[in-house]
């Protein structure tokens, strides 16, 4: 009797493990990948699997509950896109502030890109918003310098990015972070029509283009910054713009994937005041 019970339990556990491991049977709701950096920090990647050929890595910088954003991520995943979610500030145990985000180094992003190449054979797209795109630019540049194989990184999507340095003194114009002019990997900027950086978009694009970066801009009509972070159901224009994100990601990925990838990196002009103060996490 005991032997039969053991065989039954063993068989049951085997079926459960098979179901968790075999994508043809069904995906687990979430799983985690951990990546250790050289200085000991562990980057935690929350993975929501999907059957499609596209993998999107979202780098977030908020810890509040944002129902519309969470619903958008679920819609992206439900459309067949594998979704990775990374919170670098939490992994580095840093307070959430614009300055901490602005000065983060690119090592964590580079490690996540490398992990995506190791753990998946899908086309890879990075996504971030507000200040975090600066960290993505540093990370893509750092990863590009070391990567010697065939790249499956299509590029990055930046939502209402602020790519400028620290706030200027009164009466002075903000200065772009020097990593912008040193970036040459494909990207798409999604700029809200009524967003705070709308009238600086041309300056940003010219800086990218001057280094040969194939960077595109997409105007999100009639919405402001943080449109997919606001409470759902209040502004129908924001609801429409948020609902369009999953389909737009697919189009942007195809656009960036078709662009040639750089064979070398561009030196950063460290003499710029906005290029100082990049945090050293040791």
C-alpha positions as CSV (number, residue, x, y, z in Angstrom):
1,X,0.0,0.0,0.0
2,X,2.8,2.4,1.0
3,X,4.7,1.6,-2.2
4,X,1.7,2.3,-4.3
5,X,1.1,5.6,-2.5
6,X,4.8,6.6,-3.1
7,X,4.5,5.8,-6.8
8,X,1.2,7.8,-7.0
9,X,2.8,10.9,-5.3
10,X,5.9,10.6,-7.4
11,X,3.8,10.4,-10.6
12,X,1.7,13.4,-9.5
13,X,4.8,15.5,-8.7
14,X,6.3,14.5,-12.1
15,X,3.1,15.7,-13.9
16,X,3.2,19.0,-12.0
17,X,6.8,19.6,-12.8
18,X,6.3,18.7,-16.4
19,X,3.4,21.2,-16.6
20,X,5.6,23.9,-15.2
21,X,8.5,23.2,-17.4
22,X,6.9,22.5,-20.8
23,X,5.6,25.5,-22.7
24,X,3.5,23.3,-24.9
25,X,1.4,22.3,-21.8
26,X,1.1,25.7,-20.2
27,X,3.2,28.6,-18.8
28,X,3.5,29.4,-15.1
29,X,1.9,32.7,-14.1
30,X,5.3,34.2,-13.3
31,X,8.9,33.1,-12.8
32,X,12.1,34.9,-11.9
33,X,15.6,35.1,-13.3
34,X,18.4,36.5,-11.1
35,X,21.5,38.0,-12.6
36,X,24.5,38.7,-10.3
37,X,26.7,41.8,-11.1
38,X,30.4,41.8,-10.5
39,X,30.1,44.0,-7.4
40,X,27.6,41.6,-5.9
41,X,24.2,43.2,-6.6
42,X,21.5,40.8,-7.8
43,X,19.2,42.0,-10.6
44,X,15.8,40.3,-10.3
45,X,13.8,39.8,-13.5
46,X,10.1,39.0,-13.2
47,X,9.2,36.9,-16.3
48,X,5.7,36.5,-17.8
49,X,6.1,33.9,-20.6
50,X,4.3,34.0,-23.9
51,X,4.3,32.0,-27.2
52,X,5.2,34.8,-29.5
53,X,8.6,35.7,-31.0
54,X,9.1,39.0,-29.2
55,X,10.5,39.7,-25.7
56,X,10.0,43.1,-24.2
57,X,12.0,44.1,-21.1
58,X,10.3,46.9,-19.1
59,X,12.5,48.9,-16.7
60,X,10.3,50.5,-14.1
61,X,11.1,53.1,-11.5
62,X,7.9,53.3,-9.4
63,X,6.6,51.2,-6.5
64,X,3.1,52.5,-6.2
65,X,0.2,50.5,-7.5
66,X,-0.7,51.8,-11.0
67,X,-3.8,49.9,-12.2
68,X,-3.7,51.3,-15.8
69,X,0.0,50.5,-16.2
70,X,-0.5,46.9,-14.8
71,X,-3.5,46.3,-17.1
72,X,-1.4,47.5,-20.1
73,X,1.4,45.1,-19.2
74,X,-1.1,42.3,-19.0
75,X,-2.5,43.3,-22.4
76,X,1.1,43.3,-23.9
77,X,1.7,39.8,-22.5
78,X,-1.8,38.5,-23.6
79,X,-1.0,39.6,-27.2
80,X,1.8,37.0,-27.3
81,X,4.7,39.1,-26.1
82,X,7.0,37.7,-23.5
83,X,7.4,40.3,-20.7
84,X,10.4,40.8,-18.4
85,X,10.1,43.4,-15.6
86,X,13.1,44.9,-13.9
87,X,13.2,47.4,-11.0
88,X,16.8,48.6,-10.8
89,X,16.3,51.0,-7.9
90,X,14.9,48.2,-5.8
91,X,17.7,45.9,-6.7
92,X,20.3,48.6,-5.8
93,X,18.4,49.4,-2.6
94,X,18.2,53.1,-3.6
95,X,15.6,55.7,-2.7
96,X,13.3,56.6,-5.5
97,X,14.4,60.0,-6.8
98,X,15.0,61.6,-10.2
99,X,18.7,62.1,-9.3
100,X,19.2,58.5,-8.3
101,X,17.6,57.3,-11.6
102,X,19.5,59.9,-13.7
103,X,22.9,58.8,-12.3
104,X,22.5,55.1,-12.4
105,X,25.2,53.3,-14.4
106,X,24.4,51.0,-17.3
107,X,25.8,47.8,-15.8
108,X,22.5,46.4,-14.7
109,X,20.8,47.0,-18.0
110,X,23.8,45.4,-19.9
111,X,23.5,42.3,-17.7
112,X,19.8,42.0,-18.4
113,X,20.3,42.3,-22.1
114,X,22.9,39.5,-21.9
115,X,20.5,37.4,-19.9
116,X,17.9,37.9,-22.5
117,X,20.3,36.5,-25.1
118,X,21.1,33.5,-22.9
119,X,17.6,32.6,-21.8
120,X,15.7,33.3,-25.0
121,X,16.0,33.1,-28.7
122,X,13.4,35.9,-29.3
123,X,13.8,39.4,-30.7
124,X,14.5,41.7,-27.8
125,X,13.1,45.2,-27.2
126,X,13.8,47.4,-24.1
127,X,11.2,49.8,-22.8
128,X,11.4,52.6,-20.2
129,X,9.8,55.9,-19.4
130,X,10.7,59.4,-18.0
131,X,14.3,59.3,-16.6
132,X,15.0,55.6,-16.9
133,X,15.8,55.8,-20.7
134,X,19.1,57.5,-19.8
135,X,20.1,54.3,-17.9
136,X,19.0,52.2,-20.9
137,X,21.3,54.2,-23.2
138,X,24.2,53.6,-20.9
139,X,23.4,49.9,-20.6
140,X,23.0,49.4,-24.4
141,X,26.2,51.2,-25.0
142,X,28.1,49.1,-22.4
143,X,26.6,45.9,-23.6
144,X,27.4,46.7,-27.3
145,X,31.0,47.3,-26.4
146,X,31.4,43.7,-25.0
147,X,29.0,41.7,-27.2
148,X,30.7,39.8,-30.1
149,X,27.9,37.5,-31.3
150,X,24.8,38.0,-33.4
151,X,22.6,40.5,-31.7
152,X,18.9,39.9,-31.3
153,X,18.4,43.3,-29.6
154,X,16.1,45.3,-32.0
155,X,16.3,48.5,-30.0
156,X,14.6,50.5,-27.3
157,X,11.3,52.3,-26.9
158,X,11.4,55.5,-24.7
159,X,8.1,56.8,-23.4
160,X,8.0,60.6,-22.6
161,X,11.8,60.4,-22.0
162,X,13.7,63.1,-20.1
163,X,17.2,62.8,-21.5
164,X,18.6,66.0,-20.0
165,X,21.1,66.4,-17.2
166,X,20.4,67.8,-13.8
167,X,18.0,70.8,-13.5
168,X,19.8,74.0,-14.6
169,X,20.1,77.1,-12.6
170,X,17.4,79.7,-13.1
171,X,17.6,81.4,-16.5
172,X,19.7,78.6,-18.2
173,X,18.5,76.0,-20.6
174,X,18.8,72.3,-19.8
175,X,21.6,70.3,-21.4
176,X,21.3,66.9,-22.9
177,X,23.2,64.1,-21.1
178,X,26.3,63.3,-23.1
179,X,25.3,59.7,-23.5
180,X,22.6,60.8,-26.0
181,X,25.3,62.0,-28.5
182,X,27.3,58.8,-27.8
183,X,24.4,56.4,-28.7
184,X,24.0,54.8,-32.1
185,X,21.6,51.9,-31.5
186,X,18.0,52.0,-32.9
187,X,15.3,53.5,-30.7
188,X,11.8,55.0,-30.9
189,X,10.7,57.9,-28.8
190,X,7.0,58.0,-27.9
191,X,6.3,61.7,-27.2
192,X,3.0,62.8,-25.8
193,X,1.6,65.7,-27.7
194,X,1.1,67.8,-24.6
195,X,4.1,66.4,-22.7
196,X,6.7,68.5,-21.0
197,X,9.5,67.6,-23.5
198,X,7.4,68.1,-26.6
199,X,9.2,71.3,-27.7
200,X,12.6,69.9,-27.1
201,X,12.0,66.8,-29.2
202,X,13.8,68.2,-32.3
203,X,16.9,68.9,-30.2
204,X,16.9,65.4,-28.9
205,X,16.5,63.8,-32.3
206,X,19.2,66.0,-33.8
207,X,21.6,64.8,-31.1
208,X,20.9,61.2,-31.9
209,X,21.0,61.7,-35.6
210,X,24.4,63.5,-35.4
211,X,25.9,60.2,-34.1
212,X,24.2,58.1,-36.8
213,X,21.6,56.6,-34.5
214,X,18.4,55.4,-36.3
215,X,16.0,57.0,-33.9
216,X,12.4,57.6,-34.7
217,X,9.7,59.6,-33.0
218,X,6.0,58.8,-32.6
219,X,3.6,61.4,-31.3
220,X,0.9,60.2,-28.9
221,X,-2.0,62.5,-29.8
222,X,-3.9,64.5,-27.2
223,X,-2.2,63.0,-24.2
224,X,0.3,64.2,-21.6
225,X,3.3,62.5,-19.9
226,X,2.5,59.5,-17.7
227,X,-0.6,58.8,-19.7
228,X,-0.5,55.1,-19.0
229,X,0.2,55.7,-15.3
230,X,-2.9,57.7,-14.4
231,X,-6.0,56.1,-12.9
232,X,-8.0,54.2,-15.6
233,X,-11.3,55.3,-17.1
234,X,-10.9,59.0,-16.3
235,X,-9.6,60.4,-19.7
236,X,-10.8,58.5,-22.8
237,X,-7.8,59.9,-24.8
238,X,-5.4,58.3,-22.3
239,X,-7.4,55.1,-22.4
240,X,-7.1,54.9,-26.2
241,X,-3.4,55.7,-26.2
242,X,-2.8,53.1,-23.5
243,X,-4.8,50.4,-25.4
244,X,-2.7,51.1,-28.5
245,X,0.6,50.4,-26.8
246,X,0.7,46.5,-27.4
247,X,0.2,46.9,-31.1
248,X,2.6,49.8,-31.4
249,X,5.3,47.8,-29.7
250,X,5.1,45.1,-32.5
251,X,5.4,47.8,-35.2
252,X,8.2,49.6,-33.5
253,X,10.1,46.3,-33.0
254,X,9.9,45.5,-36.7
255,X,11.0,49.0,-37.6
256,X,14.1,48.8,-35.3
257,X,14.9,45.2,-36.2
258,X,15.2,46.3,-39.9
259,X,17.9,48.9,-39.1
260,X,21.6,47.9,-39.3
261,X,23.2,47.6,-35.9
262,X,26.4,49.5,-35.0
263,X,29.7,47.8,-35.2
264,X,31.4,50.1,-32.7
265,X,30.6,52.5,-29.9
266,X,31.1,56.3,-29.7
267,X,33.2,57.9,-27.1
268,X,31.3,59.9,-24.4
269,X,32.2,63.5,-24.0
270,X,32.8,63.6,-20.2
271,X,33.6,67.3,-20.2
272,X,30.0,68.1,-20.3
273,X,28.6,69.2,-16.8
274,X,25.6,66.9,-17.3
275,X,27.9,63.9,-17.8
276,X,29.3,64.1,-14.3
277,X,28.1,62.3,-11.2
278,X,27.2,59.0,-12.7
279,X,26.8,56.8,-9.7
280,X,29.5,54.2,-9.0
281,X,27.9,51.2,-7.3
282,X,30.6,49.3,-5.6
